[in-house]
Amino acid sequence: MPDLIEFTDYGGNWDDYVDAIYTAFHDDFHRSQITFDGIRLSAKRHPEIDGKSATFWHITSSGRTEEERLPDLERCKRVLWPRAIIENSTDASILRWPSSKYRNRTVLWLKEHDYMVIIEHRSGYCMLWTAFCVEREHTRQKYQKEYDAYIASQST
């Protein structure tokens, strides 16, 4: 996995840190081409907040509703991980399955690091929907159960 980008590397200066992680995200998802299963992948740009794209804010913050989301340093420091996981999505270390909750989404789980990436399939392209740390044991169990059910369905 790519190195973490730590808040402390920026002397605890939030503005400098956000600029640095946004630059990394922008380079990965807006400045360069990326594909998922041979299909062009993009990241949602709008609505922009402070000149930064919607998907960036979504993968670096947490909260129940968009209006209540707050920065999440664990997500922030892993801003380089979604692209690496997407580009290596066929690697055996990444559990992969179609979401049972949302039609047209694929779940990529780097279980060893408890990090998940969700891809949404659109007409003619894919979109990075979100990425997050799996932090709670009941959440881990829920996703493991979903993955196991998918694997079982494939063997029948």
C-alpha positions as CSV (number, residue, x, y, z in Angstrom):
1,M,0.0,0.0,0.0
2,P,1.1,3.6,-0.5
3,D,2.5,5.4,2.5
4,L,0.1,7.1,4.8
5,I,0.0,10.9,4.7
6,E,0.1,12.0,8.3
7,F,-1.3,15.2,9.7
8,T,1.7,15.5,11.9
9,D,3.9,15.7,8.8
10,Y,2.3,19.2,8.2
11,G,3.0,20.4,11.7
12,G,-0.6,20.1,12.7
13,N,-1.6,22.7,10.2
14,W,-5.0,21.7,8.9
15,D,-5.1,23.9,5.8
16,D,-1.7,22.7,4.6
17,Y,-2.6,19.1,5.3
18,V,-5.9,19.3,3.4
19,D,-4.1,20.9,0.5
20,A,-1.6,18.1,0.5
21,I,-4.0,15.3,0.6
22,Y,-6.3,16.9,-1.9
23,T,-3.4,17.3,-4.3
24,A,-2.7,13.5,-3.9
25,F,-6.4,12.7,-4.5
26,H,-6.6,15.1,-7.4
27,D,-3.5,13.5,-9.1
28,D,-5.0,10.0,-8.6
29,F,-8.5,10.7,-9.8
30,H,-8.8,13.9,-11.8
31,R,-5.4,14.4,-13.5
32,S,-4.8,10.9,-14.6
33,Q,-6.8,8.1,-16.2
34,I,-7.8,5.1,-14.1
35,T,-9.9,2.1,-15.0
36,F,-11.8,-0.6,-13.1
37,D,-12.2,-3.9,-15.0
38,G,-11.2,-2.0,-18.2
39,I,-13.9,0.6,-17.7
40,R,-13.1,4.3,-17.2
41,L,-13.4,5.3,-13.6
42,S,-14.0,8.8,-12.3
43,A,-14.7,10.6,-9.0
44,K,-17.6,12.9,-8.4
45,R,-16.6,16.5,-8.6
46,H,-19.8,18.3,-7.6
47,P,-20.8,19.7,-5.3
48,E,-17.4,21.2,-4.6
49,I,-16.6,22.6,-1.2
50,D,-13.7,25.0,-0.8
51,G,-12.7,24.1,-4.4
52,K,-12.3,20.4,-3.6
53,S,-14.5,17.7,-5.1
54,A,-17.4,15.9,-3.5
55,T,-15.7,12.4,-3.6
56,F,-12.6,13.8,-1.9
57,W,-14.7,15.1,1.0
58,H,-16.6,11.9,1.2
59,I,-13.5,9.6,1.5
60,T,-11.8,11.9,4.0
61,S,-14.8,12.5,6.4
62,S,-17.4,10.5,8.2
63,G,-20.9,11.1,9.5
64,R,-24.5,9.9,9.1
65,T,-25.5,12.6,6.7
66,E,-23.6,14.8,4.2
67,E,-24.4,17.9,6.2
68,E,-23.0,16.4,9.4
69,R,-19.8,14.9,8.1
70,L,-16.6,15.7,9.9
71,P,-12.9,15.2,8.9
72,D,-11.7,11.8,9.8
73,L,-7.9,11.6,10.1
74,E,-7.8,7.8,9.6
75,R,-9.5,8.3,6.3
76,C,-7.5,11.3,5.4
77,K,-4.1,9.7,5.8
78,R,-5.2,6.8,3.6
79,V,-6.2,9.1,0.7
80,L,-3.7,7.3,-1.6
81,W,-5.2,3.8,-0.9
82,P,-8.3,3.8,-3.1
83,R,-6.5,4.0,-6.3
84,A,-4.0,1.3,-5.3
85,I,-6.8,-1.0,-4.2
86,I,-8.8,-0.3,-7.5
87,E,-5.7,-1.0,-9.6
88,N,-5.0,-4.2,-7.7
89,S,-8.6,-5.3,-7.3
90,T,-8.0,-8.8,-8.7
91,D,-5.2,-9.5,-6.1
92,A,-6.1,-12.3,-3.7
93,S,-5.6,-10.0,-0.7
94,I,-8.6,-7.9,-1.8
95,L,-12.0,-9.4,-1.2
96,R,-14.4,-8.4,-3.9
97,W,-18.1,-8.8,-4.4
98,P,-21.2,-7.1,-5.8
99,S,-23.0,-5.2,-3.0
100,S,-26.1,-6.9,-1.7
101,K,-27.4,-3.6,-0.4
102,Y,-26.9,-1.3,-3.5
103,R,-27.5,-2.4,-7.0
104,N,-24.6,-1.6,-9.4
105,R,-21.9,-1.3,-6.7
106,T,-18.8,-3.4,-6.2
107,V,-17.2,-3.7,-2.8
108,L,-13.4,-4.0,-2.5
109,W,-12.1,-4.9,1.0
110,L,-8.5,-5.0,1.8
111,K,-9.3,-7.0,4.9
112,E,-5.7,-7.2,6.2
113,H,-5.8,-3.4,6.7
114,D,-9.6,-3.1,7.4
115,Y,-10.1,-0.7,4.5
116,M,-12.9,-0.7,2.0
117,V,-13.5,0.9,-1.4
118,I,-17.0,1.1,-3.0
119,I,-17.3,1.5,-6.8
120,E,-20.5,2.4,-8.5
121,H,-21.2,1.2,-12.1
122,R,-22.8,3.8,-14.3
123,S,-23.7,3.8,-18.0
124,G,-20.3,3.6,-19.8
125,Y,-18.1,4.3,-16.8
126,C,-17.6,3.6,-13.1
127,M,-17.3,6.0,-10.2
128,L,-15.4,5.9,-6.9
129,W,-18.3,6.1,-4.5
130,T,-16.6,6.0,-1.2
131,A,-13.7,4.5,0.8
132,F,-13.4,4.0,4.5
133,C,-11.8,2.2,7.4
134,V,-13.7,-0.7,8.8
135,E,-13.4,0.1,12.5
136,R,-16.1,-1.9,14.4
137,E,-16.2,-5.6,14.9
138,H,-19.9,-5.9,14.1
139,T,-19.3,-4.0,10.9
140,R,-16.4,-6.4,10.0
141,Q,-18.8,-9.4,10.7
142,K,-21.5,-7.9,8.6
143,Y,-19.2,-7.5,5.6
144,Q,-17.7,-10.9,6.1
145,K,-21.1,-12.4,6.1
146,E,-22.0,-10.6,2.9
147,Y,-18.8,-11.7,1.3
148,D,-19.3,-15.3,2.4
149,A,-22.9,-15.3,1.1
150,Y,-21.6,-14.1,-2.3
151,I,-18.9,-16.8,-2.4
152,A,-21.5,-19.5,-1.4
153,S,-23.8,-18.3,-4.2
154,Q,-21.0,-18.6,-6.7
155,S,-20.3,-22.3,-5.9
156,T,-23.9,-23.5,-6.4
